[in-house]
Amino acid sequence: MTHSVVDASLDLPALAPPMAPAPAVPVYLQKVYWWAYVHPNAVRVFEREWLVNLILFNNYGRLRDAALADLGETVHGRTLQLACVYGNLTSRLQQRLAPDARLDIVDILPVQLENLAGKLKSDPRVALLQGDTSSLAAPDASYDQVLLFFLLHEQPEHVRRGTLAEAVRVVKPGGKVVIVDYHRPVRGHPLRMLMTGVFRKLEPYAMDLWENEIAAFMPPQAAPVSVEKKTYFGGLYQKLVLIR
């Protein structure tokens, strides 16, 4: 799979030649998530800080800051973010970049990359790349850290497995993969029934993360050296830090 570069008036450097063919939008995204990410109206609806926070029951800032803390107060080296995120996560990450750091964001949807470009300051350290997170164009061990923020629950199992394998493949030995996503809440959690209904209606792949540990979707050859796990909000959310 190749990357193509989204021209978003950011004058951003690229990992692959600008004329590389754009990857096709997966059928599952068009079918299941057209309302949230694919249709242009989705961006206009969901790109609101208060709405993102509401969807996460007032936990967006807490989870965002937890992820950023693991990347570092000052972010050095090369960082890869897999998929765009509504809200200010990426702009906050951009603010932490060291002068010689690099941040690449890969997403399959041009509309999401264009939306993110509008939220970021012009910066030669940042590149927006259209690509498939389960089949990255980056070489092995080319990043110091990789961030996945509420991505895995939106992917069918075979895509999720590919994304995790790729995340570990492209991170350097000793580097980290930071994952924030849903998790099975504790018994008696007041939102358990509500979220079960939401997942079954709108997020058909999300229950996988209730029924399995994320490590279960990683191929044996991609097993990290260590895994640090922390849960939030009665177990409804989790943060993993994988060290390669």
C-alpha atoms as a printed R data frame, in Angstrom:
    type eleno elety resid chain resno       x       y      z
1   ATOM     1    CA   MET     A     1   0.000   0.000  0.000
2   ATOM     2    CA   THR     A     2   1.286   3.481 -0.851
3   ATOM     3    CA   HIS     A     3   0.702   6.819  0.780
4   ATOM     4    CA   SER     A     4  -0.523   9.858 -1.071
5   ATOM     5    CA   VAL     A     5  -0.074  13.324  0.311
6   ATOM     6    CA   VAL     A     6  -3.061  15.553  0.980
7   ATOM     7    CA   ASP     A     7  -2.403  19.089 -0.175
8   ATOM     8    CA   ALA     A     8  -3.932  21.059  2.668
9   ATOM     9    CA   SER     A     9  -1.967  24.294  2.228
10  ATOM    10    CA   LEU     A    10   0.338  23.286  5.067
11  ATOM    11    CA   ASP     A    11   3.454  22.910  2.897
12  ATOM    12    CA   LEU     A    12   4.064  19.565  4.561
13  ATOM    13    CA   PRO     A    13   6.864  17.160  3.638
14  ATOM    14    CA   ALA     A    14   5.944  13.656  2.521
15  ATOM    15    CA   LEU     A    15   7.078  10.090  3.118
16  ATOM    16    CA   ALA     A    16   6.116   9.026 -0.409
17  ATOM    17    CA   PRO     A    17   6.055  10.795 -3.782
18  ATOM    18    CA   PRO     A    18   3.080  13.170 -4.121
19  ATOM    19    CA   MET     A    19   1.891  11.294 -7.229
20  ATOM    20    CA   ALA     A    20   1.491   7.950 -5.436
21  ATOM    21    CA   PRO     A    21  -1.992   6.549 -6.117
22  ATOM    22    CA   ALA     A    22  -4.514   7.129 -3.352
23  ATOM    23    CA   PRO     A    23  -5.721   3.993 -1.536
24  ATOM    24    CA   ALA     A    24  -9.378   3.071 -1.868
25  ATOM    25    CA   VAL     A    25 -11.723   3.811  1.029
26  ATOM    26    CA   PRO     A    26 -12.594   0.452  2.660
27  ATOM    27    CA   VAL     A    27 -16.119  -0.822  2.148
28  ATOM    28    CA   TYR     A    28 -16.678  -1.225  5.902
29  ATOM    29    CA   LEU     A    29 -15.986   2.480  6.449
30  ATOM    30    CA   GLN     A    30 -18.409   3.534  3.756
31  ATOM    31    CA   LYS     A    31 -21.079   1.158  4.995
32  ATOM    32    CA   VAL     A    32 -20.748   1.442  8.792
33  ATOM    33    CA   TYR     A    33 -19.173   4.836  9.472
34  ATOM    34    CA   TRP     A    34 -20.390   7.044  6.628
35  ATOM    35    CA   TRP     A    35 -22.385   9.080  9.187
36  ATOM    36    CA   ALA     A    36 -19.410   9.701 11.491
37  ATOM    37    CA   TYR     A    37 -16.376  10.137  9.248
38  ATOM    38    CA   VAL     A    38 -16.928   9.670  5.521
39  ATOM    39    CA   HIS     A    39 -19.675  12.127  4.593
40  ATOM    40    CA   PRO     A    40 -18.594  15.805  4.583
41  ATOM    41    CA   ASN     A    41 -21.543  16.652  6.818
42  ATOM    42    CA   ALA     A    42 -20.114  14.303  9.441
43  ATOM    43    CA   VAL     A    43 -17.117  16.566  9.886
44  ATOM    44    CA   ARG     A    44 -19.316  19.628 10.270
45  ATOM    45    CA   VAL     A    45 -21.401  17.853 12.918
46  ATOM    46    CA   PHE     A    46 -18.755  16.067 14.979
47  ATOM    47    CA   GLU     A    47 -15.880  18.537 14.896
48  ATOM    48    CA   ARG     A    48 -17.034  20.248 18.074
49  ATOM    49    CA   GLU     A    49 -15.027  19.998 21.278
50  ATOM    50    CA   TRP     A    50 -18.081  19.856 23.512
51  ATOM    51    CA   LEU     A    51 -19.671  17.083 21.441
52  ATOM    52    CA   VAL     A    52 -16.531  14.931 21.458
53  ATOM    53    CA   ASN     A    53 -16.390  15.356 25.219
54  ATOM    54    CA   LEU     A    54 -20.082  14.503 25.565
55  ATOM    55    CA   ILE     A    55 -19.677  11.295 23.550
56  ATOM    56    CA   LEU     A    56 -16.935  10.245 25.968
57  ATOM    57    CA   PHE     A    57 -18.990  11.260 29.022
58  ATOM    58    CA   ASN     A    58 -16.733  14.179 29.904
59  ATOM    59    CA   ASN     A    59 -13.584  12.060 29.652
60  ATOM    60    CA   TYR     A    60 -12.073  13.402 26.424
61  ATOM    61    CA   GLY     A    61  -9.645  15.806 28.075
62  ATOM    62    CA   ARG     A    62  -8.585  13.238 30.643
63  ATOM    63    CA   LEU     A    63  -7.895  10.553 28.050
64  ATOM    64    CA   ARG     A    64  -6.220  12.976 25.650
65  ATOM    65    CA   ASP     A    65  -3.878  14.215 28.360
66  ATOM    66    CA   ALA     A    66  -3.105  10.668 29.506
67  ATOM    67    CA   ALA     A    67  -2.055   9.714 25.992
68  ATOM    68    CA   LEU     A    68   0.035  12.851 25.537
69  ATOM    69    CA   ALA     A    69   1.744  12.322 28.891
70  ATOM    70    CA   ASP     A    70   3.059   8.977 27.667
71  ATOM    71    CA   LEU     A    71   4.419  10.587 24.516
72  ATOM    72    CA   GLY     A    72   6.313  13.126 26.613
73  ATOM    73    CA   GLU     A    73   6.071  16.686 27.859
74  ATOM    74    CA   THR     A    74   8.402  17.471 24.965
75  ATOM    75    CA   VAL     A    75   8.025  14.986 22.111
76  ATOM    76    CA   HIS     A    76  11.304  14.021 20.478
77  ATOM    77    CA   GLY     A    77  12.114  11.879 17.475
78  ATOM    78    CA   ARG     A    78   9.553  10.619 14.978
79  ATOM    79    CA   THR     A    79   5.951  10.091 16.033
80  ATOM    80    CA   LEU     A    80   3.220   8.417 13.987
81  ATOM    81    CA   GLN     A    81  -0.463   9.019 14.680
82  ATOM    82    CA   LEU     A    82  -2.737   6.436 13.098
83  ATOM    83    CA   ALA     A    83  -6.015   8.074 12.034
84  ATOM    84    CA   CYS     A    84  -7.267  11.610 12.518
85  ATOM    85    CA   VAL     A    85  -9.154  12.495 15.680
86  ATOM    86    CA   TYR     A    86 -11.963  14.949 16.287
87  ATOM    87    CA   GLY     A    87 -11.067  17.514 18.936
88  ATOM    88    CA   ASN     A    88  -7.708  19.068 19.766
89  ATOM    89    CA   LEU     A    89  -5.557  15.994 20.434
90  ATOM    90    CA   THR     A    90  -3.310  16.481 17.413
91  ATOM    91    CA   SER     A    91  -2.939  20.230 17.829
92  ATOM    92    CA   ARG     A    92  -1.909  19.642 21.469
93  ATOM    93    CA   LEU     A    93   0.580  17.045 20.271
94  ATOM    94    CA   GLN     A    94   1.945  19.482 17.703
95  ATOM    95    CA   GLN     A    95   2.562  22.003 20.485
96  ATOM    96    CA   ARG     A    96   4.768  19.461 22.292
97  ATOM    97    CA   LEU     A    97   7.043  18.692 19.347
98  ATOM    98    CA   ALA     A    98  10.736  19.395 19.859
99  ATOM    99    CA   PRO     A    99  12.336  21.604 17.194
100 ATOM   100    CA   ASP     A   100  13.866  18.604 15.439
101 ATOM   101    CA   ALA     A   101  10.903  16.253 15.951
102 ATOM   102    CA   ARG     A   102   8.622  14.845 13.269
103 ATOM   103    CA   LEU     A   103   4.905  13.985 13.366
104 ATOM   104    CA   ASP     A   104   3.178  11.994 10.628
105 ATOM   105    CA   ILE     A   105  -0.591  11.411 10.640
106 ATOM   106    CA   VAL     A   106  -1.996   8.657  8.427
107 ATOM   107    CA   ASP     A   107  -5.689   8.376  7.580
108 ATOM   108    CA   ILE     A   108  -7.554   6.673  4.757
109 ATOM   109    CA   LEU     A   109 -10.109   9.492  4.331
110 ATOM   110    CA   PRO     A   110  -9.170  12.716  2.521
111 ATOM   111    CA   VAL     A   111 -12.057  14.566  4.208
112 ATOM   112    CA   GLN     A   112 -10.581  13.774  7.617
113 ATOM   113    CA   LEU     A   113  -7.084  14.837  6.608
114 ATOM   114    CA   GLU     A   114  -8.415  18.087  5.191
115 ATOM   115    CA   ASN     A   115 -10.338  18.740  8.382
116 ATOM   116    CA   LEU     A   116  -7.251  18.095 10.496
117 ATOM   117    CA   ALA     A   117  -5.152  20.367  8.299
118 ATOM   118    CA   GLY     A   118  -7.531  23.197  9.130
119 ATOM   119    CA   LYS     A   119  -6.853  22.696 12.836
120 ATOM   120    CA   LEU     A   120  -3.052  22.621 12.641
121 ATOM   121    CA   LYS     A   121  -0.590  25.448 12.279
122 ATOM   122    CA   SER     A   122   1.657  25.426  9.239
123 ATOM   123    CA   ASP     A   123   4.614  23.311 10.318
124 ATOM   124    CA   PRO     A   124   7.381  21.565  8.312
125 ATOM   125    CA   ARG     A   125   7.651  18.987 11.111
126 ATOM   126    CA   VAL     A   126   4.121  17.680 10.442
127 ATOM   127    CA   ALA     A   127   2.888  15.611  7.498
128 ATOM   128    CA   LEU     A   128  -0.634  14.454  6.656
129 ATOM   129    CA   LEU     A   129  -0.628  11.225  4.664
130 ATOM   130    CA   GLN     A   130  -3.466   9.333  3.073
131 ATOM   131    CA   GLY     A   131  -2.900   5.648  3.717
132 ATOM   132    CA   ASP     A   132  -4.175   2.396  5.153
133 ATOM   133    CA   THR     A   133  -3.265   1.922  8.826
134 ATOM   134    CA   SER     A   134  -3.268  -1.856  8.345
135 ATOM   135    CA   SER     A   135  -0.736  -1.654  5.489
136 ATOM   136    CA   LEU     A   136   1.679   1.192  6.056
137 ATOM   137    CA   ALA     A   137   4.257   2.366  3.540
138 ATOM   138    CA   ALA     A   138   6.783   3.213  6.262
139 ATOM   139    CA   PRO     A   139   9.918   1.079  6.658
140 ATOM   140    CA   ASP     A   140  10.475  -1.196  9.637
141 ATOM   141    CA   ALA     A   141  11.574   0.528 12.863
142 ATOM   142    CA   SER     A   142  11.162   4.020 11.413
143 ATOM   143    CA   TYR     A   143   9.301   5.687 14.313
144 ATOM   144    CA   ASP     A   144  10.098   6.289 17.954
145 ATOM   145    CA   GLN     A   145   6.451   6.097 18.993
146 ATOM   146    CA   VAL     A   146   3.014   5.425 17.558
147 ATOM   147    CA   LEU     A   147  -0.346   6.722 18.805
148 ATOM   148    CA   LEU     A   148  -3.746   5.065 18.270
149 ATOM   149    CA   PHE     A   149  -6.555   7.085 19.851
150 ATOM   150    CA   PHE     A   150 -10.004   5.415 19.673
151 ATOM   151    CA   LEU     A   151  -9.216   3.704 16.382
152 ATOM   152    CA   LEU     A   152  -9.209  -0.041 17.058
153 ATOM   153    CA   HIS     A   153 -12.852  -0.313 18.132
154 ATOM   154    CA   GLU     A   154 -13.879   1.060 14.740
155 ATOM   155    CA   GLN     A   155 -12.081  -1.614 12.744
156 ATOM   156    CA   PRO     A   156 -13.238  -5.135 11.885
157 ATOM   157    CA   GLU     A   157 -11.008  -7.811 13.340
158 ATOM   158    CA   HIS     A   158  -8.832  -8.453 10.300
159 ATOM   159    CA   VAL     A   159  -8.131  -4.728  9.877
160 ATOM   160    CA   ARG     A   160  -7.483  -4.313 13.602
161 ATOM   161    CA   ARG     A   161  -4.978  -7.145 13.552
162 ATOM   162    CA   GLY     A   162  -3.202  -5.573 10.613
163 ATOM   163    CA   THR     A   163  -3.124  -2.135 12.245
164 ATOM   164    CA   LEU     A   164  -1.618  -3.480 15.461
165 ATOM   165    CA   ALA     A   165   0.962  -5.539 13.583
166 ATOM   166    CA   GLU     A   166   1.928  -2.488 11.536
167 ATOM   167    CA   ALA     A   167   2.134  -0.229 14.575
168 ATOM   168    CA   VAL     A   168   4.620  -2.575 16.223
169 ATOM   169    CA   ARG     A   169   6.509  -3.161 12.977
170 ATOM   170    CA   VAL     A   170   7.231   0.505 12.304
171 ATOM   171    CA   VAL     A   171   8.258   1.408 15.852
172 ATOM   172    CA   LYS     A   172  11.934   1.159 16.783
173 ATOM   173    CA   PRO     A   173  13.192  -1.387 19.336
174 ATOM   174    CA   GLY     A   174  12.618   0.198 22.728
175 ATOM   175    CA   GLY     A   175   9.990   2.527 21.238
176 ATOM   176    CA   LYS     A   176   6.392   2.674 22.386
177 ATOM   177    CA   VAL     A   177   2.901   2.260 21.005
178 ATOM   178    CA   VAL     A   178   0.273   4.199 22.963
179 ATOM   179    CA   ILE     A   179  -3.321   3.009 22.600
180 ATOM   180    CA   VAL     A   180  -6.464   4.607 24.065
181 ATOM   181    CA   ASP     A   181  -9.785   2.919 23.415
182 ATOM   182    CA   TYR     A   182 -12.869   1.295 24.917
183 ATOM   183    CA   HIS     A   183 -12.712  -1.465 27.540
184 ATOM   184    CA   ARG     A   184 -15.227  -3.680 29.314
185 ATOM   185    CA   PRO     A   185 -16.618  -1.674 32.264
186 ATOM   186    CA   VAL     A   186 -16.945  -3.096 35.759
187 ATOM   187    CA   ARG     A   187 -20.078  -4.975 36.755
188 ATOM   188    CA   GLY     A   188 -22.873  -2.637 37.688
189 ATOM   189    CA   HIS     A   189 -21.450   0.268 35.680
190 ATOM   190    CA   PRO     A   190 -24.396   2.655 35.135
191 ATOM   191    CA   LEU     A   191 -23.545   3.066 31.436
192 ATOM   192    CA   ARG     A   192 -23.009  -0.594 30.631
193 ATOM   193    CA   MET     A   193 -26.475  -1.197 29.185
194 ATOM   194    CA   LEU     A   194 -26.461   2.083 27.277
195 ATOM   195    CA   MET     A   195 -23.074   1.421 25.693
196 ATOM   196    CA   THR     A   196 -24.066  -2.132 24.783
197 ATOM   197    CA   GLY     A   197 -26.993  -0.705 22.827
198 ATOM   198    CA   VAL     A   198 -24.852   2.002 21.217
199 ATOM   199    CA   PHE     A   199 -22.241  -0.504 20.118
200 ATOM   200    CA   ARG     A   200 -24.764  -2.925 18.672
201 ATOM   201    CA   LYS     A   201 -26.512  -0.160 16.766
202 ATOM   202    CA   LEU     A   202 -23.669   2.110 15.683
203 ATOM   203    CA   GLU     A   203 -20.298   0.517 16.502
204 ATOM   204    CA   PRO     A   204 -20.534  -3.149 15.454
205 ATOM   205    CA   TYR     A   205 -16.839  -3.915 16.029
206 ATOM   206    CA   ALA     A   206 -16.488  -2.257 19.429
207 ATOM   207    CA   MET     A   207 -17.725  -5.205 21.488
208 ATOM   208    CA   ASP     A   208 -14.551  -7.027 20.464
209 ATOM   209    CA   LEU     A   209 -12.672  -4.830 22.930
210 ATOM   210    CA   TRP     A   210 -15.088  -5.784 25.720
211 ATOM   211    CA   GLU     A   211 -14.732  -9.470 25.007
212 ATOM   212    CA   ASN     A   212 -10.963  -9.585 24.401
213 ATOM   213    CA   GLU     A   213  -7.755  -7.963 25.523
214 ATOM   214    CA   ILE     A   214  -6.183  -5.875 22.769
215 ATOM   215    CA   ALA     A   215  -3.131  -8.148 22.941
216 ATOM   216    CA   ALA     A   216  -5.329 -10.969 21.619
217 ATOM   217    CA   PHE     A   217  -5.422  -9.230 18.227
218 ATOM   218    CA   MET     A   218  -1.661  -9.029 17.880
219 ATOM   219    CA   PRO     A   219   0.169 -11.725 15.919
220 ATOM   220    CA   PRO     A   220   2.816 -13.628 17.928
221 ATOM   221    CA   GLN     A   221   5.668 -12.134 15.924
222 ATOM   222    CA   ALA     A   222   4.448  -8.644 16.883
223 ATOM   223    CA   ALA     A   223   4.303  -9.309 20.614
224 ATOM   224    CA   PRO     A   224   5.752  -6.334 22.544
225 ATOM   225    CA   VAL     A   225   8.443  -6.650 25.215
226 ATOM   226    CA   SER     A   226   6.138  -5.158 27.832
227 ATOM   227    CA   VAL     A   227   2.562  -3.905 28.182
228 ATOM   228    CA   GLU     A   228   1.375  -1.335 30.717
229 ATOM   229    CA   LYS     A   229  -2.399  -1.063 31.073
230 ATOM   230    CA   LYS     A   230  -4.560   1.447 32.913
231 ATOM   231    CA   THR     A   231  -8.354   1.742 32.914
232 ATOM   232    CA   TYR     A   232 -10.533   4.816 33.409
233 ATOM   233    CA   PHE     A   233 -14.119   5.723 34.287
234 ATOM   234    CA   GLY     A   234 -15.078   2.444 35.865
235 ATOM   235    CA   GLY     A   235 -13.210   0.446 33.252
236 ATOM   236    CA   LEU     A   236 -15.081   1.834 30.239
237 ATOM   237    CA   TYR     A   237 -11.835   3.153 28.757
238 ATOM   238    CA   GLN     A   238  -8.293   1.829 28.690
239 ATOM   239    CA   LYS     A   239  -4.807   3.072 27.911
240 ATOM   240    CA   LEU     A   240  -2.081   0.666 26.875
241 ATOM   241    CA   VAL     A   241   1.601   1.457 26.487
242 ATOM   242    CA   LEU     A   242   3.379  -1.235 24.493
243 ATOM   243    CA   ILE     A   243   7.174  -1.251 24.503
244 ATOM   244    CA   ARG     A   244   8.745  -3.024 21.548
